[in-house]
Amino acid sequence: MVERVAADPDWIEPSRGRAGVDLRFGRIAEAGGKVLRVTTVDEDGVRVVITAHFDRKATRAARKTDAHDV
């Protein structure tokens, strides 16, 4: 799951606190649609995962977006 979101996220946001760090988000069907947030940095052409966790705020925001899309 982590590798999948790091390589092919649903959306990407830059980190507010650290230059060059990306927050990559992806919905995980196997986890009931929760959003996994994977924090990465690219070093010498290699993507390094710093942290990964389910993000409740992003899950709620994604569900609100889905409701508006209907």
VENPEMO-V198951 format. One record per residue. N is the residue number from 1. PSI is psi in radians with two decimals (* if undefined). Layout:
N_PSI + N_PSI
//
This chain:
1_-0.81 + 2_-0.81 + 3_-0.69 + 4_-0.80 + 5_-0.67 + 6_-0.68 + 7_-0.61 + 8_1.23 + 9_2.79 + 10_-0.63 + 11_2.79 + 12_2.44 + 13_2.48 + 14_2.61 + 15_2.41 + 16_-0.50 + 17_-0.33 + 18_2.08 + 19_2.42 + 20_-0.04 + 21_2.29 + 22_2.53 + 23_2.07 + 24_2.26 + 25_2.43 + 26_2.42 + 27_2.43 + 28_1.84 + 29_-0.66 + 30_-0.26 + 31_0.48 + 32_0.43 + 33_0.13 + 34_2.71 + 35_2.19 + 36_2.24 + 37_2.14 + 38_2.09 + 39_2.19 + 40_2.81 + 41_2.47 + 42_2.14 + 43_2.01 + 44_0.74 + 45_0.11 + 46_2.25 + 47_2.13 + 48_2.23 + 49_2.19 + 50_-0.92 + 51_2.84 + 52_2.30 + 53_2.77 + 54_2.35 + 55_1.87 + 56_-0.74 + 57_-0.75 + 58_-0.63 + 59_-0.79 + 60_-0.75 + 61_-0.71 + 62_-0.67 + 63_-0.67 + 64_-0.73 + 65_-0.74 + 66_-0.70 + 67_-0.63 + 68_-0.43 + 69_-0.30 + 70_*
//
